[in-house]
Amino acid sequence: MLFMLNSASAQNKQHNSNDQIKSLNWDVIGTVKFELTDQNELLPVYGESINRFRNKEFDLKGYLIPIKNSGKHQKFLLATLPINQCYFCGQNGVPIMIMVEMENAIAFTDKPIRVKGILKLTNANATYQPPVSIVNAKLII
């Protein structure tokens, strides 16, 4: 997925495989493929494994990646790796990320969080809009 983030706050840190979140639900998200069109758009291609969750309740554990500089976040990216393991420096690659829109804003944490909401899949250009999101999400404790 090609999302631009302000990674100035990210520190170069060697990838620690113990930090990576792995789950069956992340495996489902990872099945999304991409197709480059003649108009140079990167469009998502959804298979059966993710389509069966479309517009249904879905929960996911991951790391909060802010998209705005704020103490509380209602809209953010959720990733399989923490922000301090530099995604864009070329050392660790870009992890799977999805957009999350919470019902209520939550405070930033560098610890994994678990959210539950409705899984949305869009057919827009993935260069500009995340193709997978969880909306109306709640924090699961």
MIFI-808275 format. One record per atom (N, C-alpha, C, O): x, y, z. Coordinates in steps of 0.001 Angstrom, whole numbers, padded with zeros to 6 digits, always signed. Example, Ala and Ser with C-alpha at 12.3 -4.5 7.8 and 13.67 -1.06 7.14 Angstrom:
+013190-005690+007800;+012300-004500+007800;+013200-003300+007800;+014236-003319+008465;+012850-002250+007080;+013670-001060+007140;+012900+000030+007870;+013409+001138+008039;
This chain:
+000842-001157+000000;+000000+000000+000000;+000887+001219+000000;+001927+001254+000659;+000473+002196-000731;+001307+003377-000882;+000682+004557-000152;-000066+005327-000754;+000972+004707+001118;+000462+005815+001895;+001626+006688+002295;+002700+006193+002637;+001414+007970+002251;+002457+008894+002677;+002177+009296+004118;+001061+009690+004455;+003174+009196+004948;+003079+009584+006350;+004246+010491+006683;+005295+010428+006041;+004067+011315+007667;+005176+012092+008176;+005975+011183+009088;+005578+010927+010224;+007095+010700+008591;+007879+009745+009374;+009028+010404+010128;+009960+009729+010564;+008958+011723+010279;+010028+012420+010988;+010156+011939+012428;+011250+011933+012993;+009030+011534+013019;+009102+011076+014403;+009568+009627+014501;+009900+009145+015584;+009589+008947+013382;+010042+007548+013398;+011556+007507+013530;+012269+008258+012866;+012030+006637+014380;+013464+006489+014562;+013925+005241+013835;+013194+004253+013760;+015141+005285+013296;+015692+004080+012687;+015957+003076+013796;+016764+003324+014693;+015296+001980+013730;+015459+000931+014726;+015452-000384+013962;+014618-000599+013082;+016362-001237+014298;+016413-002524+013628;+015109-003273+013886;+014584-003260+014999;+014604-003914+012864;+013354-004658+012969;+013479-005757+014019;+014431-006539+014013;+012517-005800+014904;+012452-006835+015921;+011241-007701+015587;+010104-007254+015733;+011471-008922+015145;+010372-009779+014715;+009386-010068+015843;+008244-010442+015575;+009802-009904+017099;+008879-010092+018222;+007820-009000+018275;+006756-009199+018862;+008100-007845+017667;+007145-006735+017667;+006066-006901+016607;+004999-006299+016721;+006316-007694+015591;+005365-007818+014490;+004109-008567+014941;+004182-009653+015515;+002957-007951+014664;+001668-008560+014990;+001284-009504+013849;+001264-009116+012681;+000986-010728+014208;+000544-011718+013223;-000770-012305+013713;-000923-012602+014898;-001724-012472+012792;-003005-013070+013156;-003712-013514+011883;-003333-013127+010778;-004732-014323+012053;-005521-014749+010895;-006195-013560+010223;-006315-013532+008998;-006641-012565+011014;-007286-011392+010413;-006304-010552+009610;-006675-010005+008572;-005042-010434+010072;-004036-009735+009265;-003743-010537+008000;-003487-009954+006946;-003779-011859+008092;-003586-012686+006893;-004679-012406+005868;-004409-012359+004667;-005913-012219+006337;-007024-011881+005435;-006754-010535+004756;-006921-010407+003543;-006341-009538+005533;-006023-008215+004972;-004901-008353+003940;-004924-007685+002906;-003936-009203+004212;-002791-009391+003323;-003120-010048+001993;-002265-010107+001109;-004336-010541+001833;-004709-011162+000555;-005055-010137-000518;-005200-010494-001687;-005189-008871-000138;-005515-007836-001126;-004352-007701-002102;-003203-007536-001692;-004653-007771-003367;-003664-007595-004438;-003910-006252-005104;-004945-005625-004880;-002965-005810-005918;-003098-004521-006584;-002805-004653-008066;-001963-005445-008489;-003523-003854-008839;-003400-003857-010299;-003119-002429-010759;-003841-001503-010388;-002087-002250-011552;-001756-000939-012104;-002470-000778-013439;-002268-001571-014358;-003309+000254-013542;-004096+000462-014759;-003303+001268-015782;-002230+001791-015481;-003843+001360-016990;-003237+002168-018045;-003210+003644-017676;-002382+004396-018190;-004109+004066-016787;-004152+005463-016321;-003225+005674-015112;-003291+006708-014447;-002368+004690-014837;-001401+004752-013741;-002075+004819-012367;-001555+005449-011445;-003230+004169-012237;-003907+004064-010961;-003610+002695-010359;-003535+001696-011075;-003447+002657-009064;-003192+001412-008355;-004504+000980-007694;-004893+001510-006653;-005175+000010-008318;-006495-000396-007837;-006416-001715-007073;-005717-002639-007489;-007140-001801-005946;-007144-003037-005176;-007961-004124-005871;-008945-003844-006556;-007534-005357-005678;-008258-006527-006170;-008542-007390-004948;-007625-007880-004289;-009830-007566-004657;-010240-008298-003463;-010645-009716-003828;-011433-009937-004748;-010093-010673-003091;-010444-012077-003284;-011572-012489-002359;-012092-011690-001580;-011934-013749-002466;-013041-014295-001682;-012789-014214-000181;-013712-013956+000591;-011529-014435+000239;-011244-014490+001678;-011521-013162+002381;-011941-013168+003539;-011299-012023+001718;-011591-010738+002364;-013010-010274+002056;-013638-009625+002893;-013519-010593+000882;-014874-010174+000521;-015933-010723+001463;-016974-010093+001648;-015695-011865+002054;-016698-012430+002964;-016844-011617+004246;-017817-011788+004980;-015871-010722+004524;-015947-009855+005703;-016419-008440+005364;-016606-007624+006267;-016614-008138+004093;-017021-006795+003656;-018302-006369+004369;-019284-007110+004398;-018280-005176+004938;-019428-004583+005641;-019886-005403+006847;-021048-005331+007248;-018978-006174+007415;-019288-006958+008607;-018339-006570+009727;-017307-005942+009492;-018701-006951+010955;-017855-006658+012104;-016532-007412+011970;-016498-008585+011596;-015445-006705+012287;-014099-007245+012105;-013233-006671+013211;-013317-005477+013498;-012403-007493+013839;-011506-006948+014862;-010059-007229+014478;-009745-008215+013812;-009196-006331+014919;-007800-006379+014512;-006923-005775+015599;-007258-004747+016187;-005805-006424+015854;-004817-005918+016811;-003634-005385+016014;-003170-006034+015077;-003142-004198+016386;-002003-003624+015687;-001498-002380+016393;-001881-002077+017523;-000626-001672+015692;-000010-000462+016238;-000635+000773+015609;-000837+000833+014396;-000941+001762+016451;-001508+003032+016017;-000426+003850+015319;+000623+004130+015899;-000690+004231+014068;+000216+005083+013304;-000530+006390+013032;-001441+006408+012204;-000165+007486+013710;-000903+008741+013549;-000810+009288+012125;+000198+009104+011442;-001869+009958+011693;-001828+010675+010418;-001900+012179+010648;-001765+012971+009715;-002119+012567+011929;-002107+013974+012316;-001315+014097+013605;-001255+013164+014405;-000714+015248+013792;+000041+015522+015005;-000935+015943+016100;-001369+017094+016151;-001274+015000+016972;-002270+015259+018001;-002079+014267+019141;-001477+013210+018957;-002588+014608+020308;-002519+013703+021451;-003592+012631+021393;-003400+011525+021899;-004725+012955+020777;-005834+012003+020632;-006091+011792+019145;-005909+012693+018326;-006521+010574+018822;-006683+010205+017416;-008015+009503+017195;-008341+008523+017866;-008779+010029+016236;-010034+009388+015875;-009880+008659+014542;-010595+007696+014264;-008938+009129+013721;-008654+008513+012426;-007143+008311+012340;-006367+009252+012507;-006738+007064+012077;-005308+006737+012049;-005108+005464+011249;-006068+004799+010861;-003852+005137+011008;-003526+003868+010378;-003222+002853+011469;-002700+003196+012530;-003553+001610+011194;-003220+000501+012074;-002265-000387+011299;-002551-000761+010162;-001126-000732+011906;-000080-001468+011199;+000373-002685+012000;+000087-002812+013191;+001080-003568+011319;+001601-004773+011954;+002918-004526+012681;+003371-005376+013448;+003536-003372+012446;+004793-003001+013118;+004643-001627+013772;+003881-000795+013281;+005358-001377+014873;+005294-000063+015521;+005979+001017+014680;+006839+000723+013851;+005587+002249+014906;+006084+003383+014129;+007597+003563+014269;+008230+004071+013344;+008189+003171+015380;+009623+003392+015574;+010494+002413+014790;+011721+002478+014863;+009874+001518+014050;+010646+000610+013199;+010520+001081+011755;+009933+000406+010910;+011070+002220+011506;+011083+002985+010254;+010616+002223+009006;+011342+001394+008457;+009407+002519+008583;+008833+001860+007406;+009438+002358+006102;+009545+001604+005135;+009830+003615+006074;+010147+004244+004804;+011640+004447+004569;+012037+005095+003601;+012478+003885+005468;+013915+004073+005303;+014532+002969+004452;+015724+003013+004149;+013740+001993+004069;+014245+000934+003206;+014795-000260+003958;+015177-001249+003333;+014850-000202+005281;+015409-001314+006046;+014385-002394+006335;+014695-003583+006262;+013174-001989+006661;+012196-002956+007129;+011024-003143+006176;+010159-003981+006430;+010976-002396+005103;+009854-002506+004182;+008615-001827+004745;+008641-001302+005858;+007546-001838+003988;+006296-001222+004405;+005363-002326+004890;+005031-003231+004126;+004937-002264+006150;+004051-003305+006659;+002633-003117+006130;+002303-002073+005567;+001811-004123+006315;+000398-003997+005984;-000187-002935+006901;+000077-002925+008103;-000998-002027+006314;-001659-000982+007094;-003077-000815+006602;-003362-000999+005419;-003965-000467+007514;-005332-000129+007151;-005706+001167+007856;-005066+001560+008831;-006752+001830+007354;-007273+003032+007992;-008287+002608+009045;-009078+001691+008828;-008253+003290+010193;-009237+003054+011247;-009909+004377+011565;-009242+005399+011732;-011238+004353+011648;-012018+005516+012068;-012792+005115+013309;-013734+004324+013249;-012373+005680+014439;-012959+005342+015736;-014257+006113+015965;-014451+007198+015417;-015145+005538+016785;-016331+006272+017224;-015916+007424+018122;-016492+008510+018058;-014909+007182+018964;-014389+008203+019883;-012873+008229+019785;-012233+007193+019607;-012306+009422+019902;-010857+009575+019820;-010174+008830+020973;-010704+008736+022080;-008984+008306+020677;-008197+007611+021702;-006810+008241+021780;-006342+008850+020818;-006167+008091+022917;-004825+008637+023122;-003799+007777+022383;-003977+006568+022237;-002726+008417+021922;-001650+007685+021266;-000988+006743+022266;-000835+007067+023444;-000604+005583+021774;+000187+004635+022543;+001133+003924+021579;+000812+003723+020408;+002293+003551+022085;+003214+002778+021243;+003044+001278+021487;+003772+000463+020920;+002082+000923+022331;+001750-000484+022587;+000669-000930+021595;-000084-000098+021090;+000589-002216+021316;-000478-002691+020427;-001862-002399+021012;-002063-002438+022226;-002803-002107+020122;-004199-001903+020511;-005059-002868+019704;-004631-003389+018674;-006267-003098+020183;-007214-003946+019458;-008473-003139+019217;-009041-002560+020144;-008909-003104+017958;-010115-002373+017592;-011113-003321+016935;-010752-004357+016377;-012380-002925+017024;-013448-003718+016417;-014433-002748+015786;-014885-001797+016424;-014764-003002+014509;-015706-002154+013797;-016131-002834+012510;-016017-004052+012375;-016621-002049+011571;-017127-002573+010297;-016025-002477+009240;-015446-001411+009032;-015744-003594+008577;-014707-003640+007545;-015252-003071+006235;-016252-003556+005705;-014591-002050+005728;-014963-001407+004472;-013867-001624+003441;-012680-001524+003753;-014268-001919+002222;-013342-002100+001105;-013721-001106+000025;-014879-001055-000389;-012755-000306-000442;-013033+000674-001491;-012290+000290-002763;-011284-000418-002727;-012803+000767-003869;-012175+000483-005160;-011440+001700-005707;-011172+001779-006906;-011112+002652-004828;-010417+003869-005242;-008925+003606-005431;-008407+002570-005013;-008243+004560-006068;-006810+004490-006292;-006089+004388-004943;-006161+005310-004131;-005403+003283-004705;-004737+003031-003423;-003557+003960-003177;-003038+004015-002062;-003131+004683-004193;-002056+005652-004008;-002525+006803-003126;-001723+007421-002427;-003832+007090-003161;-004370+008248-002445;-005336+007898-001326;-005592+008728-000453;-005872+006700-001333;-006865+006316-000335;-006653+004866+000071;-006537+003992-000789;-006602+004601+001367;-006447+003212+001804;-007615+002360+001317;-008770+002745+001503;-007346+001233+000708;-008427+000403+000187;-009184-000359+001270;-010332-000751+001058;-008560-000575+002428;-009188-001331+003506;-009264-000431+004734;-008287+000220+005108;-010444-000406+005356;-010599+000384+006571;-011574-000299+007519;-012380-001141+007123;-011475+000085+008762;-012439-000325+009775;-013078+000971+010268;-012384+001874+010737;-014395+001057+010160;-015124+002273+010555;-016014+001972+011746;-016297+000817+012064;-016451+003052+012401;-017275+002937+013621;-016599+002017+014630;-017251+001212+015294;-015286+002151+014731;-014493+001244+015571;-014548+001628+017041;-014715+002791+017409;-014401+000605+017854;-014297+000771+019292;-013027+000077+019757;-012605-000930+019189;-012432+000631+020793;-011251+000038+021396;-011675-001161+022230;-012573-001058+023066;-011027-002298+022001;-011327-003514+022752;-010247-003679+023818;-009056-003684+023507;-010660-003812+025049;-009692-003924+026154;-009650-005342+026674;-008898-005637+027602;
